[in-house]
Amino acid sequence: MQDNHLYEYAVIRVVPRVEREEFLNIGIILFCKKAKFIKVLFHLNKEKIQALSSDFDIEQLECNLTSLEKIANGAKDGGPIAEFEIPERFRWLTAIRSSAIQTSRPHPGLCQDLEKTIQRLFEELVL
């Protein structure tokens, strides 16, 4: 029998016009300290984003999301935050911000397969 993994996840949101506080779920960050696991998945529905703000810079959004992915992966070109230990990277990625990219509060859970869990959460909460 496999051990259960205690994990945390947060939903990544785009807030095209921060002053209106309207958002779309565009991604998931999942983290498990014991398994040393962190992963970011995202998908942009450009039509929905532009429905909230026709002049929103989607190219810049994609660039910023790629940076979040690099930070999560600890990529060499991910900047100084990518050099942090995995728990610190997750905390930085999920810190409260008043920008166009925000995250939900982290939520805990238990699972046996982290990859399947992030895929399920991604399908349920983003797609």
C-alpha positions in Angstrom: 0.0 0.0 0.0 1.3 3.4 -0.9 1.8 6.2 1.6 -0.5 9.2 1.4 1.2 12.5 0.6 0.2 15.6 2.5 0.2 18.4 -0.1 -0.8 22.0 -0.6 -2.1 23.6 -3.7 -3.2 27.1 -4.8 -5.1 28.2 -7.8 -3.4 30.7 -10.1 -5.7 33.5 -11.2 -5.5 36.3 -13.7 -7.1 39.6 -12.7 -7.0 41.6 -15.9 -8.4 44.8 -14.2 -7.3 44.7 -10.6 -9.7 47.5 -9.6 -12.7 45.4 -10.8 -11.6 42.3 -8.8 -12.8 39.9 -11.6 -10.6 36.9 -12.2 -10.3 33.7 -14.2 -8.6 30.5 -12.9 -5.7 29.8 -15.2 -3.4 27.4 -13.3 -2.5 25.3 -10.3 0.6 25.1 -8.1 0.9 21.9 -6.1 3.6 21.4 -3.4 4.5 18.4 -1.2 7.4 19.0 1.2 8.0 15.3 2.1 8.2 14.3 -1.6 10.2 17.4 -2.5 7.6 18.1 -5.2 6.4 21.4 -6.7 4.8 21.9 -10.0 3.0 24.6 -11.9 0.4 24.0 -14.7 -1.4 26.7 -16.5 -3.7 27.3 -19.5 -4.8 30.6 -21.0 -8.2 31.0 -22.5 -7.4 34.2 -24.4 -11.0 34.9 -25.4 -12.2 34.8 -21.8 -9.4 37.0 -20.7 -10.1 39.5 -23.4 -13.8 39.5 -22.5 -12.8 40.9 -19.1 -10.3 43.4 -20.6 -9.9 43.8 -24.4 -6.5 45.5 -24.1 -4.9 43.1 -21.6 -1.3 42.2 -22.5 -1.6 38.4 -22.9 2.0 38.1 -24.2 3.3 39.6 -20.9 1.0 37.3 -18.9 2.5 34.3 -20.7 6.0 35.6 -20.0 5.2 36.0 -16.3 3.6 32.6 -16.0 6.7 31.0 -17.6 8.8 32.8 -15.0 6.6 31.3 -12.3 7.1 27.9 -13.8 10.9 28.4 -13.9 10.8 29.4 -10.2 8.8 26.3 -9.3 11.2 24.1 -11.2 14.3 25.7 -9.7 15.6 26.5 -13.2 19.0 28.1 -13.5 17.5 31.0 -15.5 14.6 31.4 -12.9 16.4 34.1 -11.0 17.3 34.2 -7.3 13.9 33.0 -6.1 14.4 29.7 -8.1 17.4 29.0 -5.9 15.3 28.9 -2.7 14.4 25.5 -1.2 11.1 24.1 -2.4 8.9 25.2 0.6 10.2 28.7 0.3 9.5 28.8 -3.5 6.0 27.6 -2.8 5.4 30.3 -0.2 6.9 33.0 -2.5 4.7 31.8 -5.4 1.5 31.9 -3.2 2.2 35.2 -1.4 -0.7 37.6 -1.5 -0.3 40.2 -4.3 -2.4 43.0 -5.8 -1.3 42.4 -9.3 -2.7 40.8 -12.5 -1.5 37.4 -11.4 -2.7 36.2 -8.0 -3.2 32.9 -6.2 -5.9 31.6 -3.9 -5.0 30.8 -0.4 -3.2 27.4 -0.2 -5.4 24.4 0.5 -4.2 21.1 2.0 -5.0 17.6 0.9 -3.9 13.9 1.0 -3.2 11.8 -2.1 -1.2 8.8 -3.2 -0.2 10.2 -6.6 0.9 13.8 -6.8 1.0 13.9 -10.6 -2.6 12.5 -10.9 -3.7 14.9 -8.2 -2.4 18.0 -9.9 -3.9 16.9 -13.2 -7.3 16.3 -11.5 -7.2 19.7 -9.8 -6.2 21.4 -13.0 -9.1 19.8 -14.9 -11.6 20.5 -12.2 -10.5 24.1 -11.3 -9.0 25.5 -14.5 -10.2 23.7 -17.7 
